[in-house]
Amino acid sequence: MSGHLVASYDAELKDLKQHVLTMGGLVEKMITDAIKSLVDRDTELAEKIIAMDHEVNGHEVAIDEKCLELLALRQPTGRDLRFITLALKIVTDLERIGDKCANMAKRARQLNQEPPLKPYVDIPRMAHWVEQMIKEALDAFVRGDAELAIKVCKDDQMVDDLNQQVQRELYTYMLEDPATISRAMRLTYISKSLERIADHATNIAEMVIFMVKGKDIRHTTP
């Protein structure tokens, strides 16, 4: 491959990385704002999050098309091939995170029409950890950092523990006062959605480990 072609190819890979990071930054903001719309009872913000899901979908389509173009025209091998095929998988996880955020915002919109059930403490804490996991998983992808990816996988347990704590508390509310059931169920959905987003971050991290080490650690302890 000539020097000009190599430079062009490298630029395309760099653009692909940046596009994935842009999409990742968008879903991170959606998580932040979905929880903010709940805590601040900001229905207008919730509506914006719901609308942003279309933007996430647009990024997924554009990145998919670029990856397929690179595979067809550049015929990459080795680590570049793993990188491009991983980008294809990552955007699927990011798109699903966007869906979860939009659905959390819909629950927040509903909850904002009723009196608050309780002060929100653990759900914002979960959201903070989930955002950090996504950011670190994407940083690991861009830098090819297997150790950071392993950290993300381990951090998933913290989110699982917080989710279980929130679920127990909400079940207690429902048992003690049936009038709280509808609100508690919506909060249960938000908590479970955050836990599921953490799973998507873990999926990305596991794929990064495979990209760097050629080792599939899914369903195992890294």
N, C-alpha and C positions, 0 to 999 in steps of 0.2 A: 504494500500500500504506500503511495507516494506521501511526501510530507504534507502536501496540501490536503489530501484526503484524510490523513491521520488527524490533522488539526481540526478539520470539519467534523469528523467523527467524535473527537473529544469534546467539541463544543456542543454537539447534539446530546451526548451523555450528561454533560454539565447542565444543559437546559432541562433535561428530563428530571435530574435530581431536584432542581429548583422548583419545577412544576409540582412534584410530589410534596415538597416541603410547603409550598403555597397551599395546596389542598389540605395538608396536615394542619397548618396554622389556622385555616378556616374552621375545621372541625373543633380544634381546641377552643376557638372563640365561641363556637356554638355551645360547647359544654359550659363554659364560664357564664355566658349570657342566659342559657336555659335555667341554670340554678339561680342566677341573679333575678330573673323574672319571677321565680318562685319566692325567694327570700324577700325581695322588695315589693312583691305583689304588683309587678309591672306587666300588665297584659299587653301593652303596645310592644314591649320588647319581645314578649313571647311570640307575637304575630310575626315579627321580623325574623326570628329564628326559624319559624315554620317555613317562611318564604325562602330562606337561605338554602334550604335543602335542594332546591332546583339548581342553585349555583354549584353545589357539591356534585350533583349528578353531571353537570356540564364538564367539570374538571375530570371526572372519571372517564367520560367518553373521549375527551381530548387526549388524555394520557394513554388510554388503551390504544387509540389510533397511532400515536407516536411510537409506542412500544412495538406494535405490529409492523410499522414501517421500518423501524430499525432492524427487526428480525429478518424481514424480507430483503431489504436492500443492502444491509451491512454484513449479514450472516455472521454475527458475533460468535466467539467461542470462549471457553473457559470462564473466567470470573465475570467478563462483560456479559456473557450469555446468562449467567446466574443473576446478575444485577438487573437485567432488563426483564427477565421472567419474574423476578421478585417484585419489581415495580408493578407489574400487571396484577399480582396477587395483593400487594399492599393497598392499591386503590380500591379494591373490592372491600377490604376491611374498613377503609376510611369512608367509603360510601355508606356502609352499614352503620357506622358511627353517626354519620349525618342523619340517617333515618331515626336512630335512637334519640338524638338530640331534638329533632322535630317533634317526635312523639312525647318526649319529656315536656317540651314547651306547651304542647296541647293539654297535658295534665295540669301544668302550672296555670294555664289559662282558666281551666275549670275550677281549680282550687282557689284562684283569686276572687271567685264569685261567692265564696263562702267564708265564714269566720276561720281564722287560723286554728289548726288542731293543736299545734305545739310550737315552741321555738325551734328553729332549724339550726342544728349544731352538727350532727354527724353526717348529714347528707352533703353540706358544703365541704366538710373534711374529706369525704369520699371523692367529691368532684375535684378537689385540689390534687389528691394523689393520682387520680385517673388522668388528669391533664399532664401531670409530670411524667407518668408512664408513657403516654403517647409521644410527648416531646422527646423523651430519652430513646424510645424505640426508633423514631425517625432520625435522631442524631446518630444512633448506632448504624442505621442503614446507610446514611450518607458517608460516615467515616469508616465504615467497615469495622466497627468496634464490637467484637464478640463479648467482651467483658461487661460493657454497658448493657448489651442485650440480655445477658444472664441476670444482671441486677433487676431489669424490668420483670423478667419471669419470676424472680423471687418476691418482688414487691406486690405481685398479684394477691398473695395470701393476705396482706394487710387490708386490701379492699374487700376481699371475701369476708374477713372477720368483721369489718365495719358493717357490711351488708347484713350479716347474720344478727348483729346487735340491733340494727334498725328494725329488722323484721320482727324480732322478739318484742321490742317495745311497741310496735304498731299492733301486733296481735293482742297485746295486753289492753291497749286502748279499745280495740274492737270487742273484746270479751267483757270489759267492764261497762261499756256504754255503746249499745247498738247504733246510736245516732251518729257515732264517729266512723261507721264502717265505710261509707263512700269516700270520705276524705282519706282515711287510712289506706284504703286500697289504692288510691291514686299515688300516695306517697310510697307505698310498697312498689308500685310499678317504676317510679323514678329511681328508687334505690336499686332495684334489680337491673334497671337499664344501665346505671353506672357500673354495676358489677360486670355486666355483659360488655360494656365498652372496654373495661380493663382486660377482659378476655381477648378482645380484638387487638389491644396493644401487645398482649402476650403473644398472640399469633404472629404479629409483625416481628417481634423480638426473636421468636423461634426460627423464623425464616431467615433473619439476619445471621443467626448462628450457623445455619446451613450454608448460607452464601459464603461466609468467611471460612468456616471449618470443614464444610462438606459433610457435616454430621447432622442427622435428623434427630432432634430431641423431643419431638412431639410425644405426648403421653408418657414422658419420663421426667426425671428430675435432672435439670442441667448441672 
